Amino acid sequence: MIAHKDYLMSVKVLVLGGAGHIGSKIVLELRNLDPSMKIVIGDKNVERAQSVASEVGGDVEVLVIDAVAEDSLIDAMKRFDVIVSALGPFYRFGVPVLRAAIRAGVNFVDINDDYDATEEALKLHEEAQRKGVVALIGLGATPGITNMLAYQGARILDEVHEIGTYWVWTALDPTMGPAIIDHFFHAITGMVVTYKDNKWIKIPALCEPERFKFPSPIGAWEVAHVGHPEPVTIPRYIKVKNVYNKGGVWPSELNEVAKVFSKLGLTSFEEVRVKDQAFKAREVAVAIAISLPKLMPPEEIERMVAPLYEKMGDYVLTGVGLATVVKGFKDEKGFTIKYGIACKDSARLTALPVALATLELATKRDIKAGVYPPEAGVINVDRIIESIKKLVTIEFVEERVENAVTI
């Protein structure tokens, strides 16, 4: 894939949040894809960042960065050729970090997975154009792979009616940090964006639940509407009437806990007081979620997890299921295109697309400046998907639909 080795040897990439759960995997994937690239981990957690640099090996350095200090962040960014952001939750850090990269005049990639942050990020398109910056947002597993599969599926059909993206994630990963839990609670709180009948509307999070079957050994799980970027971005680049995203977590018991937290307002930003201290309700909910393995009796954990091991084996602790379903018409006949992924390493599946997109930015110099999601087609989607297929199997099913009605 790498066509400009001499150029890459001089490229410097800053991975913000590179000491974290996903960020450290991005650093590793970049190093695996091209050992000559100069990588710097930008993080407040210096000890963990140094540990990651040591584990990855090669020319990986550590830079202490506080992402909330905008002026110093911009100054630091100016020393690099590409900025990669794994700083979550993205409803807090997505737009400020992207804006800093634009003001620094440096190309940018992130894994923004919050719908509202994505809406705001897209508003920076013209500013990025003026500064000559290419910003690729949402280049993870979902959004990211799901969007790129939608892009591929839509090209198979002559007319696209509906695109559904689905995901189910483990809630048992012992290495998962608070940002991922915070993101999930954000996605299941209040009214969220979807695209219905050619317009963006707000619907209640967790509405219209269904059991969706992912590839083996993930199998069928309950998913429901959540706040995610796919419905925000896909209709901007693919002519389609309906776009939605449904997600959930396993075990089912923890999915039910999350639903109860949401229903009771515990995932909101309302203030609660504990003695003489004030906390946001979501901060308390995230703390409880992280502490559940310690709070739950061992026999209850065994009862909950044992059947999952029988069903999914090694996928239980760190796995993920993804799917993209594209419905429409080809040669005036109704068709459904289905893509499905079962991966036992959710962190790596999130890290690989952003690493591949980073290499695209480092080697392709004719990308028009602006802020783009994965399905915008400014990067080589087919090449990235082919590279991802080296890690996981992407199931593909094309089904003829009888008596379908064109729109």
C-alpha positions as CSV (number, residue, x, y, z in Angstrom):
1,M,0.0,0.0,0.0
2,I,2.8,2.4,0.8
3,A,4.1,4.0,-2.4
4,H,6.3,6.8,-1.1
5,K,8.8,5.3,1.4
6,D,11.3,8.1,1.2
7,Y,8.5,10.6,1.9
8,L,7.1,8.6,4.8
9,M,10.5,8.5,6.6
10,S,10.2,12.2,7.1
11,V,6.5,12.2,8.1
12,K,5.7,12.9,11.8
13,V,2.4,11.8,13.2
14,L,1.0,12.9,16.6
15,V,-1.4,10.5,18.2
16,L,-3.4,12.3,20.8
17,G,-4.7,10.0,23.5
18,G,-2.1,7.5,22.3
19,A,-1.7,6.1,25.8
20,G,-5.4,5.1,26.0
21,H,-7.4,1.9,25.2
22,I,-7.8,2.7,21.4
23,G,-5.0,5.2,21.0
24,S,-2.4,2.7,22.0
25,K,-3.7,0.3,19.3
26,I,-3.6,3.1,16.7
27,V,0.1,3.7,17.6
28,L,0.7,-0.1,17.2
29,E,-1.1,-0.3,13.9
30,L,0.8,2.7,12.5
31,R,4.1,1.1,13.5
32,N,3.0,-2.2,12.0
33,L,1.9,-0.6,8.7
34,D,5.1,1.5,8.3
35,P,8.0,1.2,10.7
36,S,9.7,4.2,9.1
37,M,7.0,6.7,10.1
38,K,7.9,8.9,13.1
39,I,5.2,8.6,15.7
40,V,4.7,10.7,18.8
41,I,2.2,9.9,21.6
42,G,0.6,13.0,22.9
43,D,-1.0,12.4,26.3
44,K,-1.2,13.6,29.9
45,N,-0.6,10.1,31.2
46,V,3.2,10.2,30.7
47,E,3.9,6.9,32.5
48,R,1.3,5.0,30.5
49,A,2.5,6.7,27.3
50,Q,6.1,5.7,27.9
51,S,4.9,2.1,28.6
52,V,3.1,2.1,25.2
53,A,6.1,3.5,23.4
54,S,8.3,0.8,25.0
55,E,5.8,-2.0,24.1
56,V,5.5,-0.8,20.5
57,G,9.2,-0.3,20.0
58,G,10.9,1.6,17.2
59,D,11.0,5.4,16.9
60,V,8.1,6.3,19.1
61,E,8.4,9.3,21.4
62,V,6.2,10.8,24.1
63,L,5.0,14.4,24.3
64,V,3.1,15.7,27.3
65,I,0.0,17.5,26.0
66,D,-3.1,18.9,27.7
67,A,-5.8,19.0,25.1
68,V,-7.9,21.6,26.9
69,A,-5.1,24.2,26.6
70,E,-5.8,25.4,23.1
71,D,-2.9,27.7,22.5
72,S,-0.2,25.2,23.6
73,L,-2.1,22.4,21.7
74,I,-2.0,24.4,18.5
75,D,1.7,25.2,19.0
76,A,2.5,21.5,19.5
77,M,0.4,20.4,16.5
78,K,2.4,22.7,14.1
79,R,5.4,20.4,14.5
80,F,3.6,17.5,12.8
81,D,2.4,16.4,9.4
82,V,-0.7,14.5,10.5
83,I,-2.7,14.7,13.7
84,V,-4.6,11.6,14.9
85,S,-7.1,12.0,17.7
86,A,-8.3,9.2,19.9
87,L,-9.3,11.6,22.6
88,G,-12.8,10.8,23.9
89,P,-15.5,11.3,24.7
90,F,-15.8,13.1,21.4
91,Y,-18.8,15.2,22.5
92,R,-16.3,16.9,24.7
93,F,-13.0,16.8,22.7
94,G,-14.0,16.1,19.1
95,V,-14.6,19.7,17.9
96,P,-12.1,21.6,20.0
97,V,-9.2,19.2,18.9
98,L,-10.3,19.4,15.3
99,R,-10.5,23.2,15.4
100,A,-7.1,23.3,16.9
101,A,-5.7,21.2,14.0
102,I,-7.3,23.4,11.4
103,R,-5.9,26.5,13.0
104,A,-2.5,24.8,13.2
105,G,-2.8,24.1,9.4
106,V,-2.2,20.3,9.9
107,N,-4.1,17.4,8.3
108,F,-6.2,15.5,10.7
109,V,-7.9,12.1,11.3
110,D,-10.1,11.0,14.3
111,I,-12.5,8.3,15.4
112,N,-15.3,10.7,16.4
113,D,-18.3,8.5,17.3
114,D,-20.7,11.1,18.8
115,Y,-23.5,12.3,16.6
116,D,-23.7,15.9,17.9
117,A,-19.9,16.4,17.8
118,T,-20.0,15.1,14.2
119,E,-22.7,17.7,13.3
120,E,-20.5,20.4,14.7
121,A,-17.3,19.1,13.1
122,L,-18.9,19.2,9.6
123,K,-19.6,23.0,10.2
124,L,-15.8,23.5,10.1
125,H,-15.6,22.4,6.5
126,E,-15.2,25.8,5.0
127,E,-12.6,26.9,7.6
128,A,-10.6,23.7,6.8
129,Q,-10.8,24.6,3.1
130,R,-9.5,28.1,3.8
131,K,-6.6,26.7,5.8
132,G,-5.8,23.9,3.2
133,V,-6.4,21.2,5.8
134,V,-7.8,17.8,5.1
135,A,-9.8,16.4,8.1
136,L,-11.1,12.9,8.0
137,I,-13.6,12.2,10.9
138,G,-15.1,9.1,12.2
139,L,-12.6,6.6,10.8
140,G,-13.1,3.8,13.4
141,A,-15.1,0.7,13.4
142,T,-18.5,2.4,13.8
143,P,-18.6,5.0,12.4
144,G,-15.9,4.1,9.9
145,I,-16.1,0.6,8.5
146,T,-19.9,0.7,8.6
147,N,-19.8,3.9,6.5
148,M,-17.3,2.6,4.0
149,L,-19.4,-0.6,3.6
150,A,-22.5,1.6,3.0
151,Y,-20.4,3.4,0.3
152,Q,-19.5,0.1,-1.4
153,G,-23.0,-1.3,-1.1
154,A,-24.6,1.8,-2.6
155,R,-22.4,1.6,-5.7
156,I,-23.7,-1.9,-6.4
157,L,-27.3,-0.6,-6.6
158,D,-28.9,1.8,-9.1
159,E,-31.2,3.3,-6.5
160,V,-30.8,3.3,-2.7
161,H,-33.8,3.4,-0.4
162,E,-32.5,2.5,3.0
163,I,-29.2,2.1,4.8
164,G,-29.0,0.5,8.3
165,T,-25.9,0.3,10.4
166,Y,-25.7,-2.0,13.4
167,W,-23.3,-2.8,16.2
168,V,-23.0,-4.8,19.4
169,W,-20.0,-4.5,21.7
170,T,-18.7,-6.3,24.7
171,A,-19.3,-4.5,28.0
172,L,-16.8,-6.9,29.7
173,D,-13.5,-5.7,28.4
174,P,-11.2,-5.2,31.5
175,T,-9.1,-2.7,29.6
176,M,-12.0,-0.5,28.5
177,G,-11.6,3.1,29.8
178,P,-14.3,5.5,31.1
179,A,-14.4,7.4,27.8
180,I,-16.0,4.5,26.0
181,I,-18.6,4.0,28.7
182,D,-19.3,7.7,28.7
183,H,-19.8,7.6,24.9
184,F,-22.3,4.7,25.2
185,F,-24.3,6.6,27.8
186,H,-24.3,9.7,25.6
187,A,-25.6,7.6,22.7
188,I,-28.5,6.2,24.7
189,T,-29.6,9.5,26.3
190,G,-32.5,11.8,25.4
191,M,-33.5,12.5,21.8
192,V,-31.0,11.5,19.1
193,V,-30.6,12.1,15.3
194,T,-31.8,9.8,12.6
195,Y,-32.6,10.3,8.9
196,K,-36.1,9.4,7.8
197,D,-38.1,10.2,4.7
198,N,-35.3,12.4,3.3
199,K,-34.8,14.6,6.4
200,W,-33.0,14.6,9.7
201,I,-35.3,14.2,12.7
202,K,-35.0,13.5,16.5
203,I,-36.2,10.3,18.0
204,P,-36.0,8.9,21.5
205,A,-32.8,6.9,22.1
206,L,-33.3,3.2,22.5
207,C,-36.6,3.2,20.6
208,E,-37.7,0.5,18.1
209,P,-35.6,-2.3,19.6
210,E,-35.1,-5.5,17.5
211,R,-33.0,-8.6,17.6
212,F,-30.4,-8.4,14.9
213,K,-28.2,-11.4,13.8
214,F,-24.5,-10.7,13.5
215,P,-22.1,-13.2,12.0
216,S,-21.1,-16.2,14.0
217,P,-20.1,-16.6,16.8
218,I,-21.6,-13.2,17.8
219,G,-25.1,-14.2,16.8
220,A,-28.4,-12.4,17.6
221,W,-28.6,-9.5,20.1
222,E,-31.0,-6.8,20.9
223,V,-30.1,-3.4,19.4
224,A,-32.1,-0.1,19.3
225,H,-31.7,3.4,17.9
226,V,-28.8,5.2,19.4
227,G,-27.1,8.6,18.8
228,H,-24.3,7.9,16.3
229,P,-22.7,9.7,13.3
230,E,-23.8,7.4,10.5
231,P,-27.3,8.9,10.0
232,V,-25.7,12.4,10.2
233,T,-23.1,11.9,7.5
234,I,-24.3,9.1,5.1
235,P,-27.2,11.1,3.5
236,R,-24.8,13.9,2.7
237,Y,-22.9,11.7,0.3
238,I,-25.3,8.9,-0.7
239,K,-28.7,9.6,-2.2
240,V,-31.0,7.7,0.2
241,K,-34.4,8.1,1.9
242,N,-33.7,6.5,5.3
243,V,-30.5,6.0,7.3
244,Y,-30.4,4.7,10.9
245,N,-28.0,3.3,13.4
246,K,-28.8,0.7,16.0
247,G,-26.5,-0.6,18.8
248,G,-26.3,-2.5,22.0
249,V,-23.9,-4.3,24.3
250,W,-23.5,-7.7,25.8
251,P,-24.2,-9.4,28.3
252,S,-27.9,-8.8,28.0
253,E,-28.0,-8.0,31.7
254,L,-25.7,-5.0,31.3
255,N,-27.6,-3.9,28.3
256,E,-30.7,-3.8,30.5
257,V,-28.8,-1.9,33.2
258,A,-27.8,0.7,30.7
259,K,-31.4,1.0,29.6
260,V,-32.6,1.5,33.2
261,F,-29.9,4.1,33.8
262,S,-31.1,6.0,30.8
263,K,-34.7,5.7,31.8
264,L,-34.0,7.0,35.3
265,G,-32.0,9.9,34.0
266,L,-28.7,8.6,35.4
267,T,-27.0,9.1,32.0
268,S,-27.9,12.8,31.9
269,F,-25.9,15.8,32.9
270,E,-28.2,16.7,35.8
271,E,-26.4,17.5,39.0
272,V,-26.6,15.1,42.0
273,R,-25.1,15.7,45.4
274,V,-23.3,13.2,47.6
275,K,-23.0,14.7,51.0
276,D,-21.3,18.0,50.3
277,Q,-20.0,17.2,46.8
278,A,-21.8,17.8,43.5
279,F,-21.5,15.4,40.5
280,K,-23.1,15.1,37.2
281,A,-25.4,12.0,37.1
282,R,-23.5,10.6,34.2
283,E,-20.2,10.8,36.2
284,V,-21.8,8.6,38.9
285,A,-23.2,6.2,36.3
286,V,-19.8,5.8,34.6
287,A,-18.1,5.2,37.9
288,I,-20.7,2.5,38.8
289,A,-20.4,0.9,35.4
290,I,-16.6,0.7,35.7
291,S,-16.9,-0.7,39.3
292,L,-19.4,-3.4,38.5
293,P,-16.9,-6.2,38.3
294,K,-15.9,-5.4,41.9
295,L,-19.4,-4.8,43.1
296,M,-21.0,-7.9,41.7
297,P,-20.7,-11.2,43.6
298,P,-18.3,-13.6,41.9
299,E,-21.0,-16.2,41.5
300,E,-23.3,-13.7,39.7
301,I,-20.5,-12.8,37.3
302,E,-19.9,-16.5,36.6
303,R,-23.6,-17.1,36.1
304,M,-23.8,-14.2,33.6
305,V,-20.6,-14.9,31.7
306,A,-20.3,-18.7,31.5
307,P,-23.1,-19.1,28.9
308,L,-21.4,-16.4,26.8
309,Y,-18.1,-18.3,26.7
310,E,-20.0,-21.4,25.6
311,K,-21.5,-19.3,22.8
312,M,-18.7,-17.0,21.7
313,G,-15.5,-18.3,23.2
314,D,-12.6,-15.7,22.9
315,Y,-15.0,-13.1,21.6
316,V,-16.6,-12.6,25.0
317,L,-14.2,-10.1,26.6
318,T,-13.0,-8.0,23.7
319,G,-15.3,-8.8,20.7
320,V,-17.5,-6.7,18.5
321,G,-20.2,-7.3,15.8
322,L,-20.8,-4.9,13.0
323,A,-23.3,-4.9,10.1
324,T,-24.3,-2.6,7.3
325,V,-27.5,-3.3,5.3
326,V,-28.2,-1.4,2.1
327,K,-31.6,-1.7,0.4
328,G,-32.6,-0.5,-3.0
329,F,-32.9,-1.4,-6.7
330,K,-30.7,-2.8,-9.4
331,D,-32.0,-3.3,-13.0
332,E,-35.5,-2.3,-11.6
333,K,-35.4,-5.3,-9.2
334,G,-35.4,-5.0,-5.4
335,F,-32.1,-6.0,-3.7
336,T,-30.7,-6.1,-0.2
337,I,-27.0,-5.9,0.3
338,K,-25.8,-7.2,3.7
339,Y,-22.3,-6.9,5.2
340,G,-21.4,-8.4,8.5
341,I,-18.3,-8.6,10.7
342,A,-17.5,-10.6,13.9
343,C,-14.1,-9.6,15.4
344,K,-12.6,-10.8,18.6
345,D,-10.4,-7.6,19.0
346,S,-12.7,-4.6,19.0
347,A,-9.9,-2.1,19.8
348,R,-7.8,-3.2,16.8
349,L,-10.8,-3.1,14.5
350,T,-11.3,0.5,15.6
351,A,-7.6,1.4,15.3
352,L,-6.9,-0.1,11.9
353,P,-9.1,2.1,9.7
354,V,-7.7,5.3,11.2
355,A,-4.2,4.1,10.8
356,L,-4.9,3.2,7.2
357,A,-6.5,6.6,6.6
358,T,-3.5,8.3,8.2
359,L,-1.2,6.6,5.6
360,E,-3.6,7.8,2.9
361,L,-3.1,11.4,4.1
362,A,0.7,10.9,4.3
363,T,1.0,9.5,0.7
364,K,-1.8,11.2,-1.2
365,R,-1.3,14.8,-1.8
366,D,-4.2,15.7,-4.1
367,I,-7.1,15.4,-1.6
368,K,-9.2,18.5,-1.6
369,A,-9.2,20.3,1.7
370,G,-12.2,20.1,4.0
371,V,-13.9,18.0,6.7
372,Y,-15.0,14.6,5.4
373,P,-16.6,11.4,6.8
374,P,-15.3,8.0,5.5
375,E,-18.0,7.7,2.8
376,A,-17.2,11.0,1.2
377,G,-14.9,9.1,-1.2
378,V,-11.9,11.4,-0.8
379,I,-9.7,8.5,0.3
380,N,-9.5,5.1,-1.3
381,V,-12.3,3.2,0.4
382,D,-11.9,0.0,-1.5
383,R,-8.2,-0.2,-0.7
384,I,-8.8,0.4,3.0
385,I,-11.6,-2.3,3.1
386,E,-9.3,-4.7,1.4
387,S,-6.7,-4.1,4.0
388,I,-9.2,-4.6,6.8
389,K,-10.2,-7.9,5.2
390,K,-6.7,-9.2,6.1
391,L,-7.7,-8.9,9.7
392,V,-11.3,-10.0,9.6
393,T,-13.8,-11.7,7.4
394,I,-16.4,-9.4,6.0
395,E,-19.5,-11.4,5.1
396,F,-21.3,-10.3,2.0
397,V,-24.8,-11.4,1.0
398,E,-26.9,-10.0,-1.9
399,E,-30.5,-10.9,-1.8
400,R,-33.3,-10.4,-4.4
401,V,-36.4,-8.9,-2.9
402,E,-39.7,-9.8,-4.5
403,N,-42.5,-7.2,-5.0
404,A,-40.3,-4.3,-3.9
405,V,-41.6,-0.8,-4.8
406,T,-39.3,1.9,-6.1
407,I,-39.3,5.3,-4.4
